[in-house]
């Protein structure tokens, strides 16, 4: 059951369940997150620890979350329990005995409520769980099951390219006519799925990445930073993550650019390869932010999300030349998540432009005339040498 799994809990209180597990050698560890569609209801977190080569069963402790993410304080949890008891007749049990079964690309989660409860709580808890599972009143109610699907970041994109942007001339003309900063762009050498560098690795537990990796890395790189960044500050955290991202460390961020032409450079920068199929993703930043906002966020113990953020350019000389902007996400298959939101909203947020590899000489020549080269995007000695190599060692057209 290694990976990220996402599914819907149906009933009168519909919710989304996300489970993330990874193999740490000694066993499987991860977390489960449950968030209701109703923003007035709390979310729930369950830490998962499973022994290898044993039945996939565990007793999970119920931890209350705020509806937008983050672990509740003791006082807020008590208030949430009171609210649930008054308005819905009960709460989730303090413990769940859970069994996991993997069937193909699906994970079946069967659970039974357990743990000490008050004399009044069993009756209320049963009603609450019946609402979650659509169970008849005469059936056992402290149990249920849900089927989740694998959120797989690997493989080719399922997004069909735009039919109106099939040549460089068409794309260049279209891009020049757009309002600056309305769209953001991402160039890829191949039309792979949109997925972060973190989610493409074997690791899936974002909480451990945030609480352990970042603390270790910050201690190692802090002396090299010109600006006194501090962990715990939201803007500073995003800036630190962006610095790590730009220097090759896996993060839950995706790099984008405000410039369609910078994105084109990244799509075509490598030498000609007949197997290459350059793609430029086009994301409607304004429409997404208008619908889902860009306020502060909690990444791990939070609902499924994709957040557009503008990080501070401090200690990151590549930020401004690349007109960089980022998205941060807790979803492995970003494209599938956006497609799901498009279907729900009746909107179109993400499109793609596939350009012929044979246009590379023209594209790179025009980008150089615009001042978009490796050296301009990657300031420093490496950029200077790469620019000179491209200029002096590229065969004549």
Long-range contacts (C-beta under 8 A, 24 or more apart in sequence): 1-28, 1-50, 1-56, 1-100, 1-102, 1-107, 2-28, 2-202, 2-204, 3-150, 3-151, 3-152, 3-204, 3-332, 4-150, 4-151, 4-199, 4-204, 4-331, 4-332, 5-107, 5-148, 5-149, 5-150, 5-151, 6-148, 6-149, 6-151, 6-304, 6-331, 7-107, 7-109, 7-146, 7-147, 7-148, 7-149, 8-146, 9-34, 9-132, 9-133, 9-144, 9-146, 10-134, 11-131, 11-132, 11-133, 11-134, 12-131, 12-132, 12-134, 13-38, 13-41, 13-88, 13-131, 13-132, 15-132, 16-303, 16-304, 17-109, 17-146, 17-148, 18-304, 18-330, 19-48, 19-107, 19-109, 19-148, 20-204, 20-205, 20-206, 21-48, 21-50, 21-204, 21-205, 22-202, 22-203, 22-204, 22-205, 23-52, 23-202, 26-52, 27-51, 27-52, 28-52, 28-56, 29-205, 29-208, 30-204, 30-205, 31-205, 31-207, 31-300, 31-301, 32-60, 32-109, 33-65, 33-301, 33-302, 33-303, 35-65, 35-67, 35-302, 35-303, 35-304, 36-67, 39-67, 39-68, 40-67, 40-83, 41-67, 41-84, 42-66, 42-67, 42-72, 42-77, 42-80, 42-84, 43-67, 43-69, 43-301, 43-303, 44-92, 45-71, 45-301, 46-96, 46-98, 50-100, 55-99, 56-99, 56-100, 56-101, 56-102, 57-97, 57-98, 57-99, 57-100, 58-97, 58-98, 59-95, 59-96, 59-97, 59-98, 59-114, 60-95, 60-96, 60-97, 60-98, 61-94, 61-95, 62-92, 62-93, 62-94, 62-95, 62-96, 65-301, 65-302, 67-303, 68-298, 68-302, 68-303, 69-297, 69-298, 69-299, 69-301, 69-302, 69-303, 70-298, 70-301, 70-302, 71-301, 84-128, 85-121, 85-124, 88-127, 88-128, 88-131, 89-124, 89-127, 89-128, 89-131, 90-121, 90-123, 90-124, 90-125, 90-126, 90-127, 90-128, 90-129, 91-121, 91-124, 91-125, 91-128, 92-125, 92-128, 92-129, 93-117, 93-125, 93-142, 105-149, 105-150, 105-152, 106-147, 106-148, 106-149, 106-150, 107-147, 107-148, 107-149, 107-150, 108-145, 108-146, 108-147, 108-148, 109-145, 109-146, 109-147, 109-148, 110-143, 110-144, 110-145, 111-143, 111-144, 111-145, 112-142, 112-143, 113-142, 113-143, 114-142, 151-331, 151-332, 151-333, 151-336, 151-337, 152-332, 152-333, 153-193, 153-195, 153-196, 153-199, 153-200, 153-332, 153-333, 153-334, 154-193, 154-195, 154-200, 155-192, 155-193, 156-190, 156-191, 156-192, 156-193, 157-191, 157-192, 157-193, 157-194, 157-279, 157-335, 157-352, 158-193, 158-335, 158-336, 158-339, 159-191, 159-335, 159-339, 159-350, 159-351, 159-352, 160-352, 161-191, 161-279, 161-352, 161-353, 161-354, 162-282, 162-351, 162-352, 162-353, 165-353, 165-355, 166-353, 166-354, 166-355, 166-356, 167-355, 167-356, 167-359, 168-355, 168-359, 168-362, 168-363, 168-366, 171-260, 171-264, 171-280, 171-353, 171-355, 172-261, 172-366, 175-260, 175-261, 178-260, 180-258, 181-258, 181-285, 182-284, 182-285, 182-286, 183-260, 183-282, 183-283, 183-284, 183-285, 183-286, 184-256, 184-257, 184-258, 184-283, 184-285, 184-308, 184-325, 185-256, 185-257, 185-258, 185-259, 185-260, 185-262, 185-263, 185-264, 185-280, 185-281, 185-282, 185-283, 186-254, 186-255, 186-256, 186-257, 186-263, 186-266, 186-280, 186-281, 186-283, 187-257, 187-262, 187-263, 187-264, 187-265, 187-266, 187-267, 187-268, 187-278, 187-279, 187-280, 187-281, 188-266, 188-267, 188-278, 188-279, 188-280, 188-281, 189-267, 189-268, 189-270, 189-276, 189-277, 189-278, 190-276, 190-277, 190-278, 190-279, 191-277, 191-279, 191-352, 191-354, 193-333, 193-334, 193-335, 194-254, 194-281, 194-334, 194-335, 194-338, 194-350, 195-254, 195-332, 195-333, 195-334, 195-335, 196-250, 196-251, 196-252, 196-253, 196-254, 196-329, 196-334, 197-245, 197-249, 197-250, 197-251, 197-253, 198-250, 198-251, 198-252, 199-252, 199-331, 199-332, 200-250, 201-250, 203-250, 204-332, 206-252, 206-299, 206-300, 206-330, 207-300, 207-301, 209-252, 210-299, 210-300, 214-240, 214-241, 217-244, 217-249, 224-315, 225-314, 225-315, 226-314, 226-315, 227-312, 227-314, 227-315, 229-314, 229-315, 234-296, 234-297, 235-311, 235-312, 236-312, 238-309, 238-311, 238-312, 238-326, 238-328, 239-311, 239-312, 239-313, 239-314, 239-315, 239-316, 241-311, 241-328, 242-311, 242-316, 242-319, 242-324, 242-326, 243-315, 243-316, 245-326, 246-316, 246-318, 246-319, 252-299, 252-328, 252-329, 252-330, 253-326, 253-327, 253-328, 254-326, 254-327, 254-328, 254-329, 254-334, 255-322, 255-324, 255-326, 256-283, 256-324, 256-325, 256-326, 256-327, 257-322, 257-323, 257-324, 257-325, 258-323, 258-325, 259-322, 259-323, 259-372, 261-367, 261-370, 261-372, 262-322, 262-323, 262-372, 262-377, 264-355, 264-363, 264-367, 265-364, 265-367, 265-372, 265-373, 265-377, 267-355, 268-355, 268-357, 268-360, 268-363, 268-364, 268-367, 269-364, 269-374, 272-357, 272-360, 273-357, 274-357, 276-357, 277-354, 277-357, 278-354, 278-355, 278-357, 278-360, 279-352, 279-353, 279-354, 279-355, 280-352, 280-353, 280-354, 280-355, 281-350, 281-351, 281-352, 282-350, 282-351, 282-352, 282-353, 283-327, 283-349, 283-350, 284-348, 284-349, 284-350, 285-325, 287-347, 287-349, 288-349, 291-341, 291-345, 291-347, 292-341, 297-328, 299-328, 299-330, 300-330, 302-330, 304-330, 304-331, 304-337, 305-329, 305-330, 305-331, 306-331, 306-334, 306-337, 306-338, 317-379, 317-380, 318-377, 318-378, 318-379, 321-376, 321-377, 321-378, 321-379, 322-377, 361-397
